[in-house]
Amino acid sequence: MRDVILDVDQLTVQYRTRREPLTAVDHVSFSIQRGEIMGLAGESGSGKTTVAQAIARLNSGSTVVRGNVRVNGVDWLGADAHSLRELRWKRLSLVTQSVMGALNPLTTIGTQFNDTLEAHGERDRKKMRERGQNLLGLVGLSSDLLRAYPHQLSGGMRQRVGIAMALMFNPDLIIMDEPTTALDVVVERDLLGQIKGLQHRFQFAVLFITHDLSLLFRLADRIAIMYAGQLVEEGPVNRINQRQAHPYTRGLIRAFPSISAGKQMQKGIPGNPPSLTNMPSGCRFFPRCPMAADACAKSEPPWLAIPGDPSSGVKCFRWEEVYDE
């Protein structure tokens, strides 16, 4: 059995407000094994990025009020600032949606690589230069770009630089928060191919966050679906693609056009996700669910394992009807 790289247990995150704290992530649990890509999907506002920020300990304005996060056995939430400085980039690194916002526009790419290497004890300038050249080569970029400034690179090149920086110390886990959203489809395809190839070569685990399920069907090994701060379904990518167990997951898939299905009317999910200040009682998807019953409005469904598929789970009273339909 492969070893678990990321173990998230009952993670609960709240945002502070003047009146009362608002729960944006509610008892979320999942794990990722070495060499595995886990996709985390859901509508905007479902809590995906808040999960990523909490795991990375970059949750400004929010507080983890419950739960545990372990990265390759290390208690990530319990680590002090000094320990985190040593562990970041080595155990866990992050690629954001807009790498331009994470790069210093006043210094070259090579200087920024060197700053990170120096922060972790490297002092040999020749080794730093060679490391920078090797990293750019891994993501298909010329070593000449070490002398370039971020504004001189295209969006796709900047994203590749972000991935190269994330690989600097061969981390156990890389969190990628919608890294292809601002790219055109051709660049996105090439970048996804590089991510898949690098992940297969170095066997790091990936938490890939996106709202695009069709992208995850090409990239991920497993998919977890979030709605209103909770996980509502999780399972292998092939099972999620072919046989959904939650009405929300099915609604997300039906909202994407199919290349092979010919002309057909797309069916969006009616209504809007609930506000953090006004969560519905019972199942949070109840007001928008086409299969809702009276029980769904009265109590919150538990997390249920799907028989015959121990790696899958769903949070729905009527999952069997969805699953067998």
Salt bridges, closest charged atoms under 4 A:
ASP3 OD2 - ARG34 NE 3.28
ASP26 OD1 - HIS27 ND1 2.59
ASP26 OD2 - ARG284 NH2 2.67
GLU43 OE1 - ARG288 NH1 2.99
GLU118 OE2 - ARG125 NH1 2.59
ASP144 OD1 - ARG147 NH2 3.72
ASP172 OD1 - ARG34 NH2 3.62
ASP172 OD2 - ARG91 NE 3.59
GLU178 OE1 - HIS211 ND1 3.11
GLU188 OE1 - ARG218 NH2 3.53
ASP190 OD1 - ARG189 NE 3.89
GLU233 OE2 - ARG239 NH1 2.49
GLU234 OE2 - ARG222 NH2 2.90
GLU300 OE2 - LYS315 NZ 3.08
ASP309 OD2 - ARG239 NE 3.71
GLU321 OE1 - ARG318 NH2 2.59
ASP324 OD1 - ARG243 NH2 3.01
GLU325 OE2 - ARG250 NH1 2.72
GLU325 OE2 - ARG254 NH2 4.00
